[in-house]
Amino acid sequence: MQGRFVGALSSTGSIYFRQAPRHNGGMDLKRFSDTFGTEEQCVEYLARSRWPHGPVCDKCGSISDAWKTAQPRTWACRACQKQFSVTAGTPMERTHLPLPTWFMAIYLIATSSKGVSAMVISRQLGISYKTAWFLCHRIRQLLADDDCTLKGIVEVDETYIGVKRRPDAKSKRDSDDDQPKGRGGTRKMMALTAVERDGKAKARKGSTHSERTIAGAVFDWLDRDTVLVTDELPAYRWIGKRFPAHLRVNHSRGEWSRRDPLAVACAHTNSVESFNATIKRAISGVWHWFSIKHADRYLRELAVRWNMRRMSRMERFDLVLGSMFARPLSWRALTA
């Protein structure tokens, strides 16, 4: 069967490429449900995705030297006489949920424009809210950042998200260290964002808009040959000196775009502000609220969804499914 190469995460967390079965990229929800409606269909597709050249024994490493046993999801190796599962080392290992439920949840989360809430997953898949919440976070963990470096012309900005709180108000679900400090008394959580012009995005939460906080994110994300584009926040001034060019726009004076014939690019932050607007619309329209403790996971999900915006629905599904072989998120780690 012909296939395409899609990104996946190795056990060390690095991105590699594997060959996955080819499907129509325009597959709608009904066709997806018909294609992956049974346990056998999901196991077959997961096996072809994980082992494009035949089953690989995780005990001895032999390839295509195993047969399918009567037990679901299990193969037996002829070389070492051991059994191994297609879901071993994935979040679906020892799961009590049917694989079609996992596949449908991955499809809904990966193909939605701004995300899906756990309440919607609970209603559509017929599972409890607690199960849906844990399921969503385990899939959200698969949408982790691929550690790519932003290059070219990169716009950086900070935005404040969440509801407006009184200066002395604290969330009962977040620790004292996670309480937002905000700016101007808003007490909203700050998010640092960076977007390539016509490219990828990155986001993480920040405690304050200090130079140290912003510099840590910028230097981790951006290539040193990048053209940096920001607003006039003072924290960006010395950060911009570390890059070949630093373009700034003064929003306080009503300047939103500037074309300088001697500059390397047009000075504006429209791309990063568009991504920031996507974050706020997702929070207000999909999740309504989330704990600051899990904010980085939500922000990374939105960044990866932005990066997948030009992919077809099945390409998005394959990309998330290929990340299944990374280290899964446990309930203890999620609720610690």
PyMOL commands that set and color helices and strands:
alter all, ss='L'
color gray80, all
select helices_A, chain A and resi 29-35+39-50+99-111+118-125+129-142+176-178+211-221+235-240+251-253+270-287+292-307+313-325+331-335
alter helices_A, ss='H'
color red, helices_A
select strands_A, chain A and resi 3-9+15-21+66-68+74-77+83-85+153-161+189-196+201-206+227-231+245-249+257-258+267-268
alter strands_A, ss='S'
color yellow, strands_A
deselect
rebuild
show_as cartoon
